Amino acid sequence: MSHEVVKKASTSVQMTNKMSLFQRRAWNYLLSLAYNELLIKDTYIRNLTHLMGLLGVNRTHVLYVKDEIEKMNGIMVRWNVLCKDKDGKWISEEYNAIPLLAGTRINIKDDVIEYAYSPLIRKDLHNPRMYAKINLSLGKLFKSKYTAALYELFVDYLNEKLRHGQTPWIKIEAYRELMGVEQTEYKLFRELNRWVIKKPINEIEKVTSFLIEVKTKKVGRKIDSIKFVITLKSQTSIFDFCFEKEEPPSTLNDEIKQPNLTDNSLEEFIQSVAPYKINRKSAIFAINTHGLEAAIECRDYAIADIERRKSSNNPVRTPSAYLAGCLADGHGKTTDEERAEQARIEAEKKAKRQVDKNKKLLEQIRYEVDKNRKLELQKLVENLTDTQDVALREEFENEVKQNLYENMLPIFNSHGWRGRGVKIVYLHTFLPKKLLPAIEDDMREYAKSIGHDYDALV
């Protein structure tokens, strides 16, 4: 599953919103990263820096990320608050209390995070009967946890084919629970309406393709229930979002250098993303957030992925939104750890190339030395006196009898000098050892004559 979208079960969309905005974003990304292994593993180990990159957080805030994720182990939530069934209607109420995470282990030194989900929900998270496809990139554009929760609810009830949808009538008490509003907060409906209904809806309409109509139902003079009617704007997709109507919010990364817009490379980047409907403000924001080099990496990654997936079963449905999400998230950029890993890999490749080069050179040296030694040995053998020849043969026979040459003794005992291979061993092994310098010395001398250090080559 692509990290731009997570298939989120309706039961988890409709959980009590007791978490912070950051925790909701982190939980969604953790689900996306673990999705393919939910049914085959009990715990999931992922790269911590990669997760932080998806969340738009740099390494200086690693302790903050650690603390926020660890807190999710203690956040008990009720799932499926609206009791949604296959037809989107109400079913018999079920009470449950399940933690967001069932355990985490974070090792900052090793740069890994291990986490788990409760077995009560793990199966439903992977293969839900009903689900919403949540655009993870939008998480950074929302300013409150109410906006994030309400956006997911709208996606859950939207019929994308009809470009229209509506929630059931939601009791005000259930809505407060769904949004995570405490009993002491917004006691009057007008306060709840202002801060937990109208404000989140205005924020959602500014950065998404949704148009929302709110309906209310009274019992007597008191508003008892609320319903949302969701419509997609014309010529838009459920995954579309833009930065034109609101400046993208900053991440936790505080130290961002302003780009020098007189630099041609910056203008080239801005022009390169324009065909994908990324406006100038959004392009500059990506450069400010990630730096020009990283922004280019995100752009190249997204465009390459778009092209690669065109012929697959999972094409990018909205290239402009996908590229915008990558630029906002920093998805595809190379982290410091990845650069270090790439440098290590490149160093290993360079070392291997040098080893292969040395090996080839040694083979050439060995070939030339063998050729010269063969000629020299031939001359020495031709100039041997009869006494020297007899002495060498007797010495060879003694070494054979000492079994210094593998498998040669039984052959020599049976057939003497006529035995198979005896003369070959004598000429190519024994005589060079007795009449010539060690081959390493000859190779060292030859390497030096052609400008190389033999000991450095081996």
HELIX and SHEET records of a PDB file:
HELIX    1   1 SER A   10  VAL A   13  1                                   4    
HELIX    2   2 LEU A   21  ALA A   34  1                                  14    
HELIX    3   3 TYR A   35  GLU A   37  5                                   3    
HELIX    4   4 LEU A   48  LEU A   55  1                                   8    
HELIX    5   5 ARG A   59  HIS A   61  5                                   3    
HELIX    6   6 VAL A   62  LYS A   71  1                                  10    
HELIX    7   7 MET A   72  GLY A   74  5                                   3    
HELIX    8   8 PRO A  119  HIS A  126  1                                   8    
HELIX    9   9 LEU A  136  LYS A  140  5                                   5    
HELIX   10  10 LYS A  145  TYR A  157  1                                  13    
HELIX   11  11 ILE A  172  MET A  179  1                                   8    
HELIX   12  12 PHE A  189  LEU A  192  1                                   4    
HELIX   13  13 ASN A  193  LYS A  198  3                                   6    
HELIX   14  14 LYS A  199  VAL A  207  1                                   9    
HELIX   15  15 ASN A  264  VAL A  273  1                                  10    
HELIX   16  16 ALA A  274  TYR A  276  5                                   3    
HELIX   17  17 ARG A  280  HIS A  290  1                                  11    
HELIX   18  18 LEU A  292  ARG A  309  1                                  18    
HELIX   19  19 PRO A  319  ASP A  329  1                                  11    
HELIX   20  20 ASP A  336  GLU A  382  1                                  47    
HELIX   21  21 ASP A  386  LYS A  401  1                                  16    
HELIX   22  22 MET A  408  HIS A  415  1                                   8    
HELIX   23  23 GLY A  416  ARG A  418  5                                   3    
HELIX   24  24 VAL A  422  VAL A  425  1                                   4    
HELIX   25  25 TYR A  426  PHE A  430  3                                   5    
HELIX   26  26 LEU A  431  LEU A  435  1                                   5    
HELIX   27  27 ILE A  439  SER A  449  1                                  11    
HELIX   28  28 TYR A  454  LEU A  457  1                                   4    
SHEET    1   A 2 VAL A   5  ALA A   9  0                                        
SHEET    2   A 2 TYR A 131  ASN A 135 -1                                        
SHEET    1   B 3 THR A  43  ASN A  47  0                                        
SHEET    2   B 3 VAL A 112  ALA A 116 -1                                        
SHEET    3   B 3 THR A 104  ASN A 107 -1                                        
SHEET    1   C 2 MET A  76  VAL A  77  0                                        
SHEET    2   C 2 ILE A  98  PRO A  99 -1                                        
SHEET    1   D 4 LEU A 158  ASN A 159  0                                        
SHEET    2   D 4 HIS A 164  GLN A 166 -1                                        
SHEET    3   D 4 LYS A 222  LEU A 232 -1                                        
SHEET    4   D 4 ILE A 170  LYS A 171 -1                                        
SHEET    1   E 4 LEU A 158  ASN A 159  0                                        
SHEET    2   E 4 HIS A 164  GLN A 166 -1                                        
SHEET    3   E 4 LYS A 222  LEU A 232 -1                                        
SHEET    4   E 4 PHE A 210  VAL A 219 -1                                        
END                                                                             
